[in-house]
Amino acid sequence: MTARHHIGDDLLLAYAAGNLAEGWSLAVATHVSLCAECRERLAVAEAAGGQLLETLDRETVAPDSWAAIRSRLGTPDAPAVTRRSSDTAILPKPLRDYVGGDVDAIRWQRLGKGAAQLRLKTGDRETQVRLLKIPAGKPVPEHSHSGREITVVLSGAFHDGTTLFARGDVEEADDDIQHIPTATPEADCICLAVTEAPLKFRSWIVRAIQPILGI
């Protein structure tokens, strides 16, 4: 299936330049692993960056200087893009490296009513990263945001109003959007979700247990 909803230019260019926090980088790497069109866009951005570097004056540096800087900062490398995703794996390689395998290796935390999550540890303090499983035909409780949210569909599909998001598709949301993403009835929907702040749920019941669930 070909992705129809793509990562934004700002994120793709920042990823190519190595300027994204780890969580956002993981979202971009996951989508690009599933989307041939965005792999081409990324290649163009990287080539343009390479051409720009060729115009700069060069200075001699030690071979291990970049590794030494990263070691001092404690900053992990950006997740690498898998150029060709496995035909059988649900999780592309950037995510399998975090999970330690494919979907069958996930130890889901139950959220209630069949929904589940797995929080992924990253080295940045800017983002919260999780895998979500939304039961077939069921909605995520109505919510808005306190910042940016990127959702990448890994299996199944969900609709948000009149728009359908399937494998490889990206939905970007911000604090202007109030929505109720709902999994299609054919299968559970598994997504990667990256946020920069807790969600703002409309239901007071969900808000009451939100600190326990960590969402």
N, CA, C and O of each residue as an XYZ file, in Angstrom:
860
protein
N       0.844     -1.186      0.000
C       0.000      0.000      0.000
C       0.885      1.245      0.000
O       1.869      1.305      0.737
N       0.545      2.232     -0.816
C       1.305      3.461     -0.927
C       0.753      4.513      0.033
O      -0.453      4.754      0.083
N       1.653      5.132      0.793
C       1.220      6.169      1.726
C       0.628      7.353      0.977
O       1.124      7.740     -0.081
N      -0.438      7.925      1.531
C      -1.097      9.082      0.905
C      -0.926     10.360      1.710
O      -1.153     11.459      1.203
N      -0.527     10.211      2.962
C      -0.350     11.376      3.827
C       1.099     11.357      4.324
O       1.528     10.399      4.967
N       1.843     12.413      4.023
C       3.293     12.379      4.145
C       3.811     13.302      5.236
O       3.095     14.172      5.732
N       5.075     13.091      5.598
C       5.743     13.924      6.587
C       5.950     15.316      6.005
O       6.195     15.452      4.806
N       5.855     16.349      6.836
C       5.978     17.725      6.361
C       7.400     18.074      5.951
O       8.362     17.457      6.408
N       7.517     19.073      5.081
C       8.831     19.495      4.596
C       9.733     19.958      5.734
O      10.934     19.689      5.721
N       9.166     20.652      6.719
C      10.008     21.171      7.805
C      10.676     20.049      8.578
O      11.857     20.138      8.915
N       9.911     18.977      8.864
C      10.481     17.847      9.589
C      11.478     17.080      8.731
O      12.529     16.667      9.221
N      11.157     16.888      7.459
C      12.047     16.134      6.579
C      13.383     16.853      6.407
O      14.438     16.221      6.451
N      13.343     18.159      6.215
C      14.578     18.931      6.049
C      15.388     18.952      7.340
O      16.614     18.846      7.308
N      14.700     19.090      8.481
C      15.405     19.081      9.764
C      16.032     17.720     10.030
O      17.126     17.641     10.589
N      15.344     16.638      9.633
C      15.895     15.289      9.781
C      17.145     15.136      8.921
O      18.155     14.602      9.380
N      17.080     15.602      7.677
C      18.228     15.510      6.784
C      19.420     16.275      7.344
O      20.570     15.879      7.152
N      19.137     17.378      8.039
C      20.198     18.200      8.606
C      20.666     17.702      9.973
O      21.639     18.220     10.520
N      19.977     16.696     10.529
C      20.340     16.180     11.843
C      19.954     17.089     12.981
O      20.609     17.100     14.023
N      18.877     17.867     12.789
C      18.490     18.869     13.784
C      17.256     18.509     14.591
O      16.717     19.365     15.293
N      16.788     17.259     14.512
C      15.572     16.868     15.221
C      15.896     16.133     16.517
O      16.904     15.432     16.609
N      15.037     16.299     17.508
C      15.116     15.476     18.713
C      14.847     14.024     18.335
O      14.258     13.744     17.291
N      15.279     13.110     19.187
C      15.232     11.693     18.852
C      13.816     11.201     18.544
O      13.621     10.423     17.611
N      12.837     11.647     19.315
C      11.466     11.188     19.082
C      10.944     11.587     17.714
O      10.364     10.767     17.002
N      11.151     12.864     17.341
C      10.717     13.308     16.021
C      11.494     12.573     14.932
O      10.931     12.217     13.896
N      12.788     12.348     15.167
C      13.601     11.619     14.187
C      13.070     10.209     13.974
O      13.055      9.709     12.849
N      12.634      9.566     15.059
C      12.100      8.212     14.942
C      10.824      8.205     14.109
O      10.613      7.297     13.304
N       9.970      9.213     14.298
C       8.747      9.297     13.494
C       9.073      9.465     12.012
O       8.467      8.813     11.161
N      10.031     10.338     11.707
C      10.408     10.550     10.301
C      11.017      9.279      9.725
O      10.653      8.861      8.625
N      11.940      8.660     10.456
C      12.590      7.451      9.956
C      11.582      6.335      9.719
O      11.700      5.587      8.748
N      10.591      6.218     10.601
C       9.567      5.182     10.444
C       8.743      5.426      9.197
O       8.528      4.507      8.407
N       8.271      6.665      9.006
C       7.477      6.960      7.819
C       8.286      6.768      6.543
O       7.806      6.160      5.586
N       9.503      7.280      6.528
C      10.322      7.189      5.310
C      10.623      5.729      4.967
O      10.734      5.381      3.792
N      10.755      4.872      5.988
C      10.971      3.452      5.743
C       9.787      2.803      5.031
O       9.938      1.780      4.363
N       8.604      3.410      5.182
C       7.391      2.847      4.592
C       6.920      3.601      3.353
O       5.922      3.214      2.745
N       7.615      4.667      2.966
C       7.119      5.544      1.905
C       8.213      5.831      0.883
O       9.158      6.564      1.175
N       8.091      5.258     -0.315
C       9.091      5.457     -1.362
C       9.172      6.918     -1.789
O      10.257      7.425     -2.076
N       8.023      7.599     -1.830
C       8.016      8.999     -2.249
C       8.849      9.861     -1.311
O       9.601     10.726     -1.760
N       8.714      9.624      0.000
C       9.456     10.437      0.956
C      10.918     10.011      1.049
O      11.764     10.814      1.444
N      11.232      8.770      0.696
C      12.641      8.397      0.592
C      13.309      9.202     -0.516
O      14.458      9.620     -0.379
N      12.588      9.417     -1.613
C      13.131     10.240     -2.699
C      13.270     11.690     -2.256
O      14.272     12.338     -2.560
N      12.275     12.203     -1.543
C      12.367     13.581     -1.045
C      13.548     13.742     -0.096
O      14.257     14.747     -0.142
N      13.759     12.736      0.773
C      14.870     12.798      1.707
C      16.202     12.763      0.968
O      17.134     13.483      1.326
N      16.292     11.923     -0.067
C      17.529     11.845     -0.842
C      17.855     13.185     -1.486
O      19.017     13.588     -1.536
N      16.822     13.881     -1.982
C      17.029     15.202     -2.579
C      17.527     16.183     -1.524
O      18.454     16.953     -1.778
N      16.910     16.158     -0.333
C      17.320     17.062      0.736
C      18.753     16.788      1.172
O      19.521     17.719      1.415
N      19.113     15.513      1.271
C      20.477     15.161      1.666
C      21.481     15.572      0.600
O      22.578     16.036      0.911
N      21.094     15.395     -0.673
C      21.990     15.791     -1.758
C      22.199     17.300     -1.766
O      23.312     17.775     -1.989
N      21.128     18.053     -1.522
C      21.244     19.515     -1.476
C      22.152     19.937     -0.327
O      22.966     20.849     -0.469
N      22.005     19.262      0.817
C      22.874     19.566      1.947
C      24.322     19.243      1.651
O      25.224     19.971      2.066
N      24.551     18.143      0.927
C      25.911     17.780      0.544
C      26.540     18.793     -0.380
O      27.719     19.124     -0.256
N      25.728     19.291     -1.323
C      26.229     20.317     -2.230
C      26.596     21.583     -1.479
O      27.588     22.239     -1.798
N      25.781     21.929     -0.467
C      26.072     23.115      0.325
C      27.384     22.963      1.083
O      28.181     23.898      1.151
N      27.605     21.768      1.656
C      28.845     21.534      2.384
C      30.066     21.648      1.482
O      31.137     22.067      1.922
N      29.897     21.268      0.201
C      31.017     21.331     -0.734
C      31.478     22.763     -0.968
O      32.618     22.992     -1.374
N      30.596     23.732     -0.714
C      30.955     25.138     -0.945
C      31.659     25.768      0.246
O      32.181     26.878      0.144
N      31.677     25.059      1.390
C      32.274     25.612      2.598
C      33.764     25.312      2.653
O      34.222     24.312      2.100
N      34.514     26.170      3.315
C      35.939     25.930      3.511
C      36.117     24.723      4.419
O      35.377     24.549      5.388
N      37.102     23.891      4.101
C      37.332     22.672      4.869
C      38.428     22.877      5.908
O      39.407     23.588      5.684
N      38.229     22.229      7.052
C      39.238     22.236      8.094
C      39.552     20.798      8.478
O      38.664     19.945      8.459
N      40.775     20.526      8.820
C      41.196     19.190      9.207
C      40.785     18.926     10.656
O      41.066     19.728     11.545
N      40.117     17.793     10.882
C      39.703     17.410     12.229
C      40.122     15.969     12.479
O      40.368     15.207     11.543
N      40.199     15.609     13.745
C      40.549     14.239     14.102
C      39.449     13.286     13.659
O      38.274     13.651     13.699
N      39.804     12.061     13.233
C      38.795     11.106     12.731
C      37.704     10.774     13.728
O      36.569     10.492     13.346
N      38.055     10.809     15.035
C      37.070     10.421     16.057
C      36.434     11.625     16.743
O      35.828     11.479     17.805
N      36.565     12.820     16.148
C      36.090     14.022     16.829
C      34.585     14.025     17.022
O      34.105     14.411     18.088
N      33.819     13.598     16.005
C      32.357     13.609     16.123
C      31.878     12.615     17.172
O      30.966     12.914     17.943
N      32.488     11.431     17.203
C      32.118     10.441     18.219
C      32.434     10.966     19.611
O      31.675     10.729     20.551
N      33.555     11.680     19.751
C      33.932     12.225     21.053
C      32.935     13.283     21.512
O      32.583     13.332     22.691
N      32.479     14.129     20.589
C      31.497     15.150     20.936
C      30.199     14.512     21.389
O      29.630     14.913     22.404
N      29.724     13.519     20.645
C      28.477     12.847     21.018
C      28.613     12.155     22.371
O      27.668     12.137     23.159
N      29.778     11.590     22.637
C      29.986     10.917     23.917
C      29.903     11.910     25.068
O      29.322     11.609     26.111
N      30.482     13.090     24.883
C      30.441     14.093     25.949
C      29.027     14.613     26.162
O      28.619     14.877     27.294
N      28.280     14.759     25.070
C      26.922     15.289     25.175
C      25.917     14.241     25.622
O      24.841     14.576     26.115
N      26.272     12.960     25.448
C      25.311     11.903     25.735
C      24.159     11.899     24.774
O      23.057     11.490     25.140
N      24.382     12.353     23.519
C      23.323     12.478     22.521
C      23.336     11.276     21.601
O      24.363     11.011     20.976
N      22.216     10.517     21.484
C      22.201      9.363     20.590
C      22.122      9.796     19.145
O      21.628     10.880     18.834
N      22.617      8.932     18.255
C      22.475      9.197     16.829
C      21.006      9.145     16.438
O      20.215      8.451     17.077
N      20.638      9.879     15.386
C      19.268      9.832     14.876
C      18.969      8.437     14.366
O      19.850      7.798     13.789
N      17.730      7.934     14.562
C      17.379      6.621     14.037
C      17.599      6.567     12.532
O      17.224      7.484     11.801
N      18.211      5.483     12.085
C      18.528      5.359     10.664
C      17.302      4.926      9.878
O      16.474      4.159     10.369
N      17.195      5.419      8.669
C      16.104      5.041      7.773
C      16.396      3.684      7.161
O      17.511      3.440      6.700
N      15.411      2.800      7.152
C      15.501      1.551      6.414
C      15.002      1.803      5.001
O      13.837      2.151      4.807
N      15.863      1.632      4.023
C      15.490      1.979      2.655
C      14.455      1.018      2.080
O      13.621      1.411      1.264
N      14.510     -0.236      2.506
C      13.514     -1.201      2.044
C      12.940     -1.919      3.242
O      13.653     -2.635      3.945
N      11.664     -1.731      3.475
C      11.012     -2.367      4.616
C      10.693     -3.821      4.305
O      10.361     -4.166      3.171
N      10.798     -4.685      5.340
C      10.474     -6.091      5.154
C       9.018     -6.258      4.721
O       8.133     -5.527      5.164
N       8.792     -7.237      3.845
C       7.428     -7.483      3.367
C       6.563     -8.113      4.447
O       5.337     -8.020      4.382
N       7.175     -8.751      5.439
C       6.398     -9.472      6.441
C       6.344     -8.757      7.784
O       5.404     -8.966      8.551
N       7.321     -7.926      8.082
C       7.360     -7.254      9.382
C       6.359     -6.108      9.416
O       6.197     -5.386      8.432
N       5.694     -5.947     10.542
C       4.794     -4.815     10.738
C       5.600     -3.577     11.139
O       5.351     -2.478     10.645
N       6.563     -3.768     12.037
C       7.397     -2.655     12.463
C       8.600     -2.540     11.528
O       9.320     -3.523     11.348
N       8.839     -1.381     10.931
C      10.062     -1.196     10.150
C      11.272     -1.200     11.073
O      11.134     -1.058     12.288
N      12.451     -1.363     10.498
C      13.654     -1.559     11.303
C      13.903     -0.463     12.330
O      14.298     -0.788     13.450
N      13.696      0.827     12.019
C      13.933      1.826     13.061
C      13.173      1.542     14.350
O      13.685      1.802     15.438
N      11.949      1.007     14.238
C      11.166      0.682     15.430
C      11.572     -0.656     16.029
O      11.583     -0.806     17.251
N      11.904     -1.625     15.192
C      12.321     -2.928     15.724
C      13.569     -2.789     16.584
O      13.749     -3.536     17.546
N      14.424     -1.845     16.244
C      15.628     -1.623     17.057
C      15.266     -1.142     18.457
O      15.994     -1.429     19.406
N      14.160     -0.418     18.610
C      13.722      0.062     19.920
C      12.963     -1.021     20.680
O      13.113     -1.156     21.895
N      12.151     -1.791     19.961
C      11.295     -2.795     20.603
C      12.062     -4.073     20.913
O      11.773     -4.762     21.892
N      13.053     -4.385     20.060
C      13.775     -5.640     20.193
C      13.147     -6.755     19.394
O      13.379     -7.931     19.677
N      12.356     -6.403     18.400
C      11.695     -7.390     17.551
C      10.492     -6.771     16.885
O      10.347     -5.548     16.858
N       9.618     -7.623     16.341
C       8.423     -7.132     15.674
C       7.277     -7.056     16.690
O       7.512     -7.090     17.898
N       6.064     -6.957     16.205
C       4.903     -6.741     17.084
C       4.777     -7.827     18.143
O       4.348     -7.555     19.264
N       5.150     -9.061     17.794
C       5.004    -10.142     18.769
C       5.954    -10.000     19.958
O       5.803    -10.708     20.953
N       6.934     -9.091     19.869
C       7.854     -8.854     20.983
C       7.367     -7.746     21.917
O       7.975     -7.503     22.960
N       6.279     -7.077     21.550
C       5.792     -5.952     22.352
C       5.104     -6.450     23.624
O       4.260     -7.346     23.582
N       5.477     -5.857     24.738
C       4.797     -6.138     26.013
C       3.852     -4.970     26.279
O       4.228     -3.968     26.887
N       2.626     -5.125     25.811
C       1.663     -4.034     25.851
C       1.240     -3.708     27.285
O       1.097     -4.601     28.121
N       1.045     -2.432     27.551
C       0.424     -1.960     28.789
C      -1.037     -1.660     28.474
O      -1.330     -0.854     27.591
N      -1.935     -2.291     29.178
C      -3.363     -2.100     28.909
C      -3.817     -0.720     29.341
O      -3.440     -0.223     30.403
N      -4.640     -0.109     28.490
C      -5.200      1.208     28.787
C      -6.692      1.140     29.083
O      -7.281      2.134     29.507
N      -7.309     -0.016     28.867
C      -8.746     -0.167     29.079
C      -9.498     -0.255     27.773
O      -9.118      0.365     26.779
N     -10.588     -1.043     27.780
C     -11.464     -1.225     26.620
C     -10.707     -1.742     25.400
O     -11.033     -1.408     24.261
N      -9.691     -2.565     25.661
C      -8.954     -3.205     24.569
C      -7.783     -2.413     24.035
O      -6.968     -2.955     23.289
N      -7.674     -1.145     24.394
C      -6.558     -0.317     23.934
C      -5.307     -0.638     24.754
O      -5.398     -1.103     25.891
N      -4.143     -0.384     24.163
C      -2.885     -0.674     24.846
C      -1.791      0.240     24.305
O      -1.926      0.837     23.237
N      -0.705      0.334     25.069
C       0.411      1.153     24.635
C       1.730      0.523     25.060
O       1.766     -0.325     25.952
N       2.805      0.944     24.418
C       4.160      0.659     24.854
C       4.931      1.963     24.745
O       5.087      2.505     23.651
N       5.409      2.463     25.866
C       6.206      3.686     25.856
C       7.639      3.331     25.489
O       8.214      2.396     26.046
N       8.213      4.074     24.553
C       9.573      3.835     24.094
C      10.511      4.860     24.725
O      10.218      6.056     24.740
N      11.619      4.389     25.234
C      12.591      5.267     25.868
C      13.472      5.921     24.812
O      13.970      5.262     23.899
N      13.652      7.220     24.955
C      14.551      7.957     24.073
C      15.511      8.777     24.924
O      15.349      8.897     26.138
N      16.510      9.333     24.260
C      17.497     10.115     24.972
C      17.200     11.593     25.020
O      18.010     12.371     25.525
N      16.044     12.001     24.501
C      15.726     13.433     24.537
C      14.647     13.711     25.578
O      13.899     12.817     25.974
N      14.585     14.952     26.006
C      13.584     15.364     26.991
C      12.482     16.195     26.352
O      11.672     16.809     27.045
N      12.460     16.208     25.040
C      11.509     17.037     24.311
C      10.256     16.280     23.928
O       9.182     16.871     23.817
N      10.379     14.971     23.723
C       9.261     14.204     23.175
C       8.870     13.038     24.073
O       9.651     12.560     24.895
N       7.615     12.597     23.878
C       7.114     11.361     24.461
C       6.756     10.448     23.291
O       6.041     10.849     22.373
N       7.262      9.212     23.337
C       7.127      8.307     22.199
C       6.452      7.023     22.664
O       6.845      6.445     23.677
N       5.438      6.576     21.928
C       4.749      5.352     22.296
C       4.187      4.653     21.074
O       3.881      5.285     20.064
N       4.057      3.344     21.180
C       3.253      2.567     20.248
C       1.867      2.441     20.845
O       1.721      2.187     22.040
N       0.852      2.617     20.021
C      -0.535      2.516     20.454
C      -1.258      1.425     19.684
O      -1.046      1.258     18.483
N      -2.101      0.692     20.371
C      -2.992     -0.281     19.724
C      -4.425      0.129     20.009
O      -4.869      0.142     21.157
N      -5.144      0.467     18.937
C      -6.541      0.881     19.051
C      -7.408     -0.278     18.575
O      -7.241     -0.719     17.437
N      -8.318     -0.789     19.386
C      -9.140     -1.936     18.978
C      -9.970     -1.619     17.734
O     -10.406     -0.486     17.531
N     -10.177     -2.639     16.914
C     -10.953     -2.481     15.677
C     -12.307     -1.846     15.966
O     -13.046     -2.297     16.842
N     -12.619     -0.794     15.217
C     -13.908     -0.135     15.325
C     -14.063      0.790     16.521
O     -15.131      1.374     16.706
N     -13.029      0.937     17.336
C     -13.133      1.731     18.561
C     -12.414      3.077     18.400
O     -11.465      3.197     17.626
N     -12.890      4.096     19.151
C     -12.264      5.416     19.072
C     -11.242      5.638     20.179
O     -11.284      4.990     21.225
N     -10.332      6.560     19.930
C      -9.529      7.143     20.997
C     -10.391      8.228     21.644
O     -11.036      8.989     20.923
N     -10.428      8.327     22.969
C     -11.263      9.371     23.589
C     -10.967     10.753     23.011
O      -9.820     11.073     22.698
N     -12.005     11.561     22.873
C     -11.853     12.887     22.274
C     -10.810     13.712     23.025
O     -10.800     13.762     24.255
N      -9.933     14.357     22.255
C      -8.853     15.110     22.878
C      -8.325     16.185     21.950
O      -8.563     16.163     20.742
N      -7.606     17.124     22.538
C      -6.817     18.100     21.793
C      -5.377     17.967     22.282
O      -5.030     16.983     22.936
N      -4.539     18.953     21.968
C      -3.115     18.827     22.242
C      -2.558     20.098     22.864
O      -3.129     21.181     22.734
N      -1.434     19.935     23.537
C      -0.708     21.082     24.079
C       0.569     21.306     23.281
O       1.580     21.746     23.827
N       0.522     21.011     22.025
C       1.692     21.095     21.153
C       1.522     20.150     19.983
O       0.403     19.770     19.639
N       2.618     19.777     19.381
C       2.598     18.968     18.169
C       2.464     17.487     18.486
O       3.007     17.002     19.478
N       1.736     16.775     17.633
C       1.639     15.322     17.705
C       1.805     14.765     16.289
O       1.194     15.261     15.342
N       2.631     13.739     16.160
C       2.798     13.033     14.893
C       2.414     11.582     15.109
O       2.925     10.928     16.018
N       1.516     11.077     14.275
C       1.085      9.682     14.339
C       1.399      9.006     13.015
O       1.022      9.503     11.954
N       2.094      7.869     13.077
C       2.413      7.083     11.883
C       1.705      5.742     12.000
O       1.902      5.027     12.982
N       0.884      5.388     11.013
C       0.140      4.127     11.050
C       1.058      2.985     10.621
O       1.736      3.067      9.597
N       1.068      1.918     11.421
C       1.914      0.761     11.142
C       1.114     -0.435     10.646
O       1.601     -1.206      9.819
N      -0.093     -0.593     11.137
C      -0.981     -1.652     10.637
C      -2.419     -1.247     10.913
O      -2.690     -0.426     11.789
N      -3.342     -1.837     10.148
C      -4.730     -1.420     10.249
C      -4.895     -0.015      9.697
O      -4.109      0.428      8.859
N      -5.916      0.683     10.169
C      -6.187      2.043      9.701
C      -7.100      2.738     10.695
O      -7.775      2.086     11.492
N      -7.119      4.060     10.645
C      -8.097      4.817     11.424
C      -8.600      5.985     10.589
O      -7.922      6.458      9.677
N      -9.798      6.434     10.921
C     -10.317      7.623     10.253
C     -10.475      8.733     11.280
O     -10.778      8.489     12.448
N     -10.266      9.943     10.820
C     -10.360     11.118     11.678
C     -11.234     12.117     10.945
O     -10.757     12.884     10.108
N     -12.521     12.099     11.268
C     -13.477     12.860     10.470
C     -13.685     12.139      9.138
O     -14.100     10.980      9.111
N     -13.397     12.823      8.047
C     -13.593     12.227      6.722
C     -12.298     11.693      6.125
O     -12.307     11.199      4.997
N     -11.180     11.779      6.850
C      -9.883     11.391      6.317
C      -9.468     10.032      6.855
O      -9.539      9.784      8.058
N      -9.025      9.137      5.942
C      -8.582      7.797      6.317
C      -7.054      7.761      6.330
O      -6.399      8.255      5.413
N      -6.502      7.168      7.387
C      -5.056      7.000      7.511
C      -4.760      5.512      7.607
O      -5.246      4.836      8.513
N      -3.959      4.997      6.668
C      -3.612      3.582      6.623
C      -2.098      3.416      6.757
O      -1.392      4.386      7.037
N      -1.594      2.196      6.558
C      -0.180      1.887      6.796
C       0.738      2.876      6.075
O       0.612      3.107      4.872
N       1.657      3.448      6.840
C       2.622      4.389      6.296
C       2.175      5.829      6.361
O       3.009      6.731      6.286
N       0.871      6.078      6.500
C       0.366      7.455      6.521
C       0.747      8.179      7.807
O       0.897      7.568      8.866
N       0.898      9.488      7.689
C       1.227     10.355      8.821
C       0.084     11.333      9.057
O      -0.406     11.961      8.119
N      -0.338     11.459     10.311
C      -1.246     12.536     10.695
C      -0.498     13.466     11.638
O       0.059     13.025     12.643
N      -0.485     14.746     11.313
C       0.103     15.760     12.188
C      -1.031     16.555     12.818
O      -1.949     16.998     12.127
N      -0.964     16.732     14.119
C      -1.980     17.489     14.857
C      -1.282     18.485     15.775
O      -0.114     18.321     16.127
N      -2.028     19.526     16.153
C      -1.490     20.526     17.074
C      -2.597     21.013     17.993
O      -3.669     20.410     18.052
N      -2.342     22.105     18.711
C      -3.320     22.542     19.703
C      -4.559     23.186     19.097
O      -5.463     23.586     19.831
N      -4.620     23.293     17.779
C      -5.820     23.809     17.120
C      -6.828     22.710     16.791
O      -7.944     22.996     16.359
N      -6.434     21.453     16.996
C      -7.256     20.321     16.561
C      -7.854     19.594     17.768
O      -7.144     19.237     18.707
N      -9.163     19.383     17.726
C      -9.889     18.549     18.685
C     -10.463     17.397     17.869
O     -11.227     17.623     16.931
N     -10.098     16.152     18.223
C     -10.526     15.064     17.335
C     -10.741     13.763     18.102
O     -10.397     13.633     19.276
N     -11.338     12.789     17.366
C     -11.644     11.458     17.910
C     -11.172     10.425     16.878
O     -12.001      9.886     16.144
N      -9.875     10.135     16.799
C      -9.419      9.110     15.855
C     -10.089      7.768     16.168
O     -10.157      7.360     17.328
N     -10.583      7.087     15.135
C     -11.334      5.846     15.323
C     -10.805      4.768     14.392
O     -10.734      4.975     13.181
N     -10.428      3.611     14.950
C      -9.926      2.508     14.138
C     -11.031      1.981     13.234
O     -12.196      1.932     13.629
N     -10.665      1.592     12.031
C     -11.642      0.990     11.128
C     -12.016     -0.401     11.651
O     -11.241     -0.999     12.398
N     -13.180     -0.924     11.276
C     -13.667     -2.160     11.891
C     -12.963     -3.436     11.446
O     -13.169     -4.488     12.051
N     -12.133     -3.368     10.398
C     -11.537     -4.595      9.859
C     -10.465     -5.193     10.772
O     -10.322     -6.415     10.826
N      -9.707     -4.351     11.492
C      -8.588     -4.859     12.299
C      -8.170     -3.803     13.312
O      -8.475     -2.620     13.162
N      -7.463     -4.256     14.353
C      -6.860     -3.301     15.285
C      -5.906     -2.397     14.515
O      -5.327     -2.799     13.506
N      -5.754     -1.188     14.999
C      -4.843     -0.235     14.388
C      -3.657     -0.029     15.325
O      -3.831      0.331     16.489
N      -2.455     -0.260     14.812
C      -1.231     -0.046     15.578
C      -0.507      1.158     14.992
O      -0.276      1.222     13.785
N      -0.152      2.107     15.843
C       0.454      3.363     15.400
C       1.671      3.690     16.258
O       1.803      3.221     17.388
N       2.546      4.495     15.697
C       3.580      5.179     16.458
C       3.094      6.598     16.691
O       2.717      7.287     15.743
N       3.098      7.043     17.938
C       2.652      8.401     18.270
C       3.761      9.125     19.015
O       4.301      8.616     19.997
N       4.096     10.321     18.537
C       5.125     11.152     19.170
C       4.483     12.485     19.534
O       3.881     13.145     18.688
N       4.616     12.874     20.796
C       4.033     14.128     21.269
C       5.095     14.917     22.034
O       6.126     14.376     22.434
N       4.819     16.206     22.227
C       5.734     17.029     23.019
C       5.096     17.491     24.328
O       5.714     18.233     25.091
N       3.870     17.059     24.588
C       3.175     17.398     25.826
C       2.014     16.420     26.003
O       1.563     15.825     25.025
N       1.521     16.240     27.237
C       0.380     15.349     27.452
C      -0.845     15.791     26.643
O      -1.035     16.978     26.378
N      -1.666     14.814     26.260
C      -2.905     15.111     25.550
C      -3.887     15.807     26.490
O      -3.785     15.702     27.712
N      -4.833     16.514     25.894
C      -5.855     17.239     26.657
C      -7.207     16.575     26.371
O      -7.876     16.896     25.389
N      -7.594     15.637     27.255
C      -8.821     14.878     27.044
C     -10.032     15.661     27.498
O      -9.975     16.415     28.470
N     -11.127     15.477     26.787
C     -12.363     16.163     27.132
C     -13.041     15.494     28.320
O     -13.617     16.177     29.167
N     -12.979     14.158     28.395
C     -13.645     13.410     29.465
C     -12.899     13.583     30.790
O     -11.682     13.407     30.851
N     -13.634     13.927     31.844
C     -12.996     14.094     33.148
C     -12.530     12.755     33.705
O     -11.580     12.703     34.486
N     -13.200     11.668     33.305
C     -12.778     10.338     33.776
C     -11.396     10.003     33.228
O     -10.525      9.531     33.959
N     -11.204     10.253     31.929
C      -9.895      9.987     31.323
C      -8.842     10.902     31.928
O      -7.712     10.480     32.173
N      -9.214     12.162     32.170
C      -8.257     13.102     32.773
C      -7.839     12.633     34.163
O      -6.695     12.828     34.573
N      -8.773     12.012     34.888
C      -8.473     11.577     36.253
C      -7.428     10.475     36.275
O      -6.587     10.440     37.173
N      -7.469      9.570     35.295
C      -6.513      8.449     35.279
C      -5.321      8.723     34.367
O      -4.428      7.885     34.241
N      -5.306      9.882     33.738
C      -4.241     10.206     32.798
C      -2.844     10.118     33.427
O      -1.939      9.578     32.790
N      -2.629     10.623     34.648
C      -1.280     10.517     35.223
C      -0.842      9.070     35.429
O       0.348      8.768     35.344
N      -1.778      8.183     35.696
C      -1.447      6.763     35.889
C      -1.042      6.141     34.565
O      -0.095      5.355     34.510
N      -1.755      6.488     33.493
C      -1.493      5.909     32.176
C      -0.280      6.545     31.492
O       0.323      5.950     30.598
N       0.067      7.758     31.924
C       1.207      8.429     31.325
C       0.960      8.931     29.929
O       1.875      8.944     29.105
N      -0.281      9.355     29.638
C      -0.604      9.879     28.318
C      -1.092     11.323     28.418
O      -1.413     11.938     27.401
